[in-house]
Amino acid sequence: MELMNKFNELITKQKAYMYVLQLSGWDSGTEAPRGAFKRRSEMLGVISGELFNLQTNQEFQDVVNGLFKVINELDDISKREIRKAKKNLDKIINIPKNEFVEYNKLIGLSQREWEDAKENNDYESFKGNLEQIFNFNKKFVKYYNKVDHPYDVMLDDYEEGMSMKEYDEFFNTLKKDLVPFVKEVLNSGKSLNDNFITDFYPRDKQKEFAEYLIDVMSFDKESGLMKESVHPFTWNTHSTDVRFTTRYLENFMFSSIFAAIHELGHATYEQQIDPKWDDTTLNGGTSMGIHESQSRFYENNIGRSIEFWEAHYPKLLEIFPEQLKEVSLDDFYRGVNKVEASFIRVEADELTYPMHIMVRYEIERMIMNNEVTIDELPKLWNDKMVEYLGIEPKDYAEGVLQDVHWSAGLIGYFPTYALGSAYSAQFYYTMIKEIDVEGLVKDNNIKVINDWLKEKIHKFGSSKTPKELLLEVTGEEFDSKYYIKYLKEKYGKLYL
Amino acid sequence: MELMNKFNELITKQKAYMYVLQLSGWDSGTEAPRGAFKRRSEMLGVISGELFNLQTNQEFQDVVNGLFKVINELDDISKREIRKAKKNLDKIINIPKNEFVEYNKLIGLSQREWEDAKENNDYESFKGNLEQIFNFNKKFVKYYNKVDHPYDVMLDDYEEGMSMKEYDEFFNTLKKDLVPFVKEVLNSGKSLNDNFITDFYPRDKQKEFAEYLIDVMSFDKESGLMKESVHPFTWNTHSTDVRFTTRYLENFMFSSIFAAIHELGHATYEQQIDPKWDDTTLNGGTSMGIHESQSRFYENNIGRSIEFWEAHYPKLLEIFPEQLKEVSLDDFYRGVNKVEASFIRVEADELTYPMHIMVRYEIERMIMNNEVTIDELPKLWNDKMVEYLGIEPKDYAEGVLQDVHWSAGLIGYFPTYALGSAYSAQFYYTMIKEIDVEGLVKDNNIKVINDWLKEKIHKFGSSKTPKELLLEVTGEEFDSKYYIKYLKEKYGKLYL
């Protein structure tokens, strides 16, 4: 089909622009000097503008709309590509270019201003940016001309097929079933031998263990690399260039270990996608939620299991004989699963983590429903922290200003983190029916687990929707009961 | 002037494309995984093609040609910009796009093939690429339609205003005045206490000293960074993003020290360019030769001086107390200035270095004059090594296949290395009339030297030609006698 060839040709060009922009993002996120940012944002502004032109010009519109008209004549893969393309096109096509440019400038500047505001505990100086970012997003959604609620449009951006209705149901279940359990655990009074957690672990030694973990997880170093950055992240442009970062806090070794395993989860997903999708719009993981299900599966279900540490604690002892000499395997296992009410989402344990997400989801929902003003956010945030975790932030850095997301325009993204954890539990209960996960982890044979995930999930890239994957892999629609069950089983055993 | 504004607008766009391509180059040169290269070359091919379109489309041609017609009405800066632009345009405008694309593919592939050929000592497998690369370049020069000799056009590409006539004169002087002196030094029979040179110096400790050197040289870390790579290089896109690499050979510490100082020379030049040029086509150092004069000045005139080590040997002793415990300052100074006939250009000492360049210049000259076939190159190379340095390479890796340049299409580049050294000597004899270089180096006050170079050379970026700079700074045209004098004084004292 000639029109489909034309589509692919235009997409290849767009992908080249995305590629260089992504490469710049990797550079910014890991090593670009501070002084570089001003001119960089000007130069990248030009390239982003060019990409926007390619994504919205008449030629591309004609091709996409032309194919959409005959979508029933296309094969399944092309159908999915054209539906995605049509949706993306409709979302941006009515945004005036000057507003798009202005918004991107705002986002570019807001990153730095958010950092400063956080450092100076100065909400006043930043709330104007926050207000503008939310307003731009509300406006952009209006251009989309869909009947859906604006927040629904944004939720669907990060997790195809999800809306407030479904998230409300999910979070209401958590509120009903999990919040009381979390309080029970927090009040269990169980104390751990956990001084070792904040002992001093030299950076280079932590790095040695992180490199060991790369091999444990069977990450392909020919097609990827690990680096260091302040905020760990995974980055990829195609299946043969997948990179991730970790960070080394010398007084909190868990940070590097679990950041590495978490990001290795994302990275394994990307590396195991069939390369045939690289040339299409169906490359990369299918959604934020599915991605997060993979990273959390590796981090929590595998990385925080007793079997994992039965296999790898000896290596850690070899690297840190002094720091860990009086720490038994059981102490260590309990340490990596320590539950406590804390302020910072990215440092939260597996059990309290969804509470942090609930706070953010409910606040975003209220903003998008015009039920709260930007001025009221700090108090609202603190009230919710008290309600779900019983603690109140002392300043904005451990409260409303802690996350980068809103300053980067990522609204509707947070709930995918909790959803991903819930997905991972549902996948997990299917997986253990088919392979001996505990035994494989204990035998340091994670490759077999990777292979299972590759066949069931990874290799499809974005060619299947999250809902399709869930149904095909587990035989059921999404159900949060597996998540609740998993958490209650694991933490009930540890704490109650 | 409206047409000039249009010119600037089009240039800004071109610069954005160059920026992202440069960023990709930095990534490739330092950390991109091997697996990434195939798809990367496809993606970058698209962006390069887009840039080529911008550089050759009718709109840009009209603007440049329009401005060139009225060049006498322009201010001096615009005059220089338009002359450069017109020259670049004329050079590429007649190259058929398919040939340009084909050549770039060839270059992309040749890098990897050269690496393999070098590793396998297999000239046969690579000579086809070499032949094609030279032929493409000969062809491209023909499209330029200039009366100049093809090699002259290429020499001017890397060093504005230089041609075979001038280089012949330069290298003939070296041959007459320097070759006999080099032989005298090599045959002096002077032996050094130099076992320490190949002692074991751990990577991390070398890195510590390299970081110390960054401060010694007053490099601005807010606007740049140091990293590690197999082949040290300096990279920049604008004055506030200047990066360089060094490498750590654990059995040859000098490599990291002098690579760092050399690249810091390039980097200091770039950092000290007036930022006002960033938005123009006159950003960056003015030529390869002037650039090399700065890196070699810092590396050799400063970094290999006794004063430098009077100031910094104590620090090195602090970092490597064991390895250097029996090495006196004088031993060390003689060690860093050790002269010997060797095969590898990048490892050659300051005195024999220009001999290596002479070999390459004479060979390129013969190829471009069709006086030698590609088949004959290995023998020709070896014969010239015997003639100038008295040693004969045993294999292609230490002979004709050692350098990356030809496989990357860099023909006419080599002679700028020797020219740069000669420039640096000429600048040096002017500098010492105005400031106390030796005293400043001894007092660890290199900032004053940086400032002198900034005022005289660096701040102008490319707004002055190499010839203009030389004349304005030293009051004379280029004269190789300073280079000969400098080398004879320094190495006569050390060896004769």
Interface residues (C-beta under 8 A of the other chain):
Chain A: T12 K13 K15 A16 Y17 Y19 V20 L21 L23 S24 W26 D27 E31 A32 P33 R34 G35 A36 K38 R39 R40 E42 M43 L44 G45 V46 I47 E50 D204 D220 K221 E222 S223 G224 L225 K227 T237 H238 T240 D241 R243 D278
Chain B: T12 K13 K15 A16 Y17 Y19 V20 L21 L23 S24 W26 D27 E31 A32 P33 R34 G35 A36 K38 R39 R40 E42 M43 L44 G45 V46 I47 E50 D204 D220 K221 E222 S223 G224 L225 K227 T237 H238 T240 D241 R243 D278
